[in-house]
Amino acid sequence: MSDIVGQIDRAIAMTAGIVKGIGSHQWDAATPCSGWDVRAVLNHTVGGVRIFAAELTGADAGADHEAEWLGDDPQAAFAAAADADRDAWHREGALGRTVRISLGALPGPMAAVIHFTEILVHGVDLAVATGQEDRVDERLCEELLAVMHGMGGIDDYRLPGVFGPEVAAPAEAPAHRRLLAYLGRTP
C-alpha cells in the first residue's frame, strides 16, 4: 500500500481510456457486474469518484452515490470526476483524513484501497462489456489481487451486490479475468 495514490492514478488513467472507447451503441450492454449495464456501472463509478473527492476536500458531493451523475455526456462526466478525484488524492494530508462513505468512517489508507478497488474493478467491468480488454492494466490487476490476498482475503466483504462467491478461473487466465472471478463475477 506504499503507493496507493499512484495505484489510484493508474486505475483512473486505465478507466479513462476505456470510457473514451465506449461506443454510442454500447451503453445498454450487459457487464460482469450482475444486473448493471454499461451506463449503470459508469454512473455508479462517477458517483463514487465524486463522493470520494468531496470527502477528501471537505466539499459537498451534491448528490448520493446512485443519483444520476452522467447527464448527456457520460464520457465528459467521467473525465471531470476523474480530474477532481486525482486532485483530491494528491492534496497534502489526503491519506491522513477520515473518509466517510456508506461503509462508515474509514482511515484514509483504508478508504484509498476501497477506492482503488472500485475504480479498477469497474474499469475492468466496462472493458469486458465493451470489448476493450486489451486496454486493461494487467499489472495493476495483479497488484490488487496481491493486496486482497495480503489482507487475508475478502470473505468478510462477500455480500450480495458487492462481491459474490469466488468463481473458478484458470491459473493461466489474464490477471483481470482472475480478479473478476475472485470477486465473484462471471464475465
Long-range contacts (C-beta under 8 A, 24 or more apart in sequence): 1-109, 1-112, 1-113, 1-147, 4-95, 4-109, 4-112, 4-113, 4-116, 5-89, 5-90, 5-94, 5-95, 5-112, 7-116, 7-120, 7-140, 7-143, 7-144, 8-85, 8-86, 8-89, 8-112, 8-115, 8-116, 8-119, 9-86, 9-89, 10-137, 10-140, 11-116, 11-119, 11-120, 11-123, 11-137, 11-140, 12-82, 12-85, 12-86, 12-119, 14-120, 14-123, 14-135, 14-136, 14-137, 14-140, 15-45, 15-78, 15-82, 15-119, 15-120, 15-122, 15-123, 15-126, 16-78, 16-79, 16-82, 17-135, 18-123, 18-126, 18-127, 18-130, 18-132, 18-135, 18-136, 19-74, 19-75, 19-78, 19-79, 19-126, 20-75, 21-130, 21-132, 21-135, 22-74, 22-75, 22-126, 22-130, 23-130, 26-129, 26-130, 27-74, 29-129, 29-130, 30-129, 31-125, 31-126, 31-128, 31-129, 32-124, 32-125, 32-128, 32-129, 32-180, 32-185, 32-186, 32-187, 33-122, 33-125, 33-185, 34-164, 34-185, 36-125, 37-129, 38-126, 38-129, 38-130, 39-70, 39-74, 41-122, 41-125, 41-126, 41-129, 42-70, 42-74, 42-78, 42-122, 42-126, 43-68, 43-69, 43-70, 43-74, 44-122, 45-78, 45-118, 45-119, 45-122, 45-123, 46-70, 46-74, 46-77, 46-78, 46-81, 48-115, 48-118, 48-119, 49-78, 49-81, 49-82, 49-84, 49-85, 49-119, 50-81, 50-84, 50-85, 51-101, 52-85, 52-88, 52-99, 52-101, 52-111, 52-115, 53-81, 53-84, 53-85, 53-87, 53-88, 55-97, 55-99, 55-100, 55-101, 55-111, 56-88, 56-89, 56-91, 56-94, 56-97, 56-99, 57-88, 57-91, 65-102, 89-115, 113-147, 116-144, 117-144, 117-148, 120-144, 120-179, 121-179, 121-180, 121-183, 124-176, 124-179, 124-180, 125-180, 125-185, 127-176, 128-176, 128-180, 128-187, 133-174, 133-176, 136-174, 136-176, 138-174, 138-175, 138-176, 139-175, 141-174, 141-175, 141-176, 141-178, 141-179, 142-175, 144-179, 145-175, 145-178, 145-179, 145-182, 148-182, 154-182, 154-183, 158-184
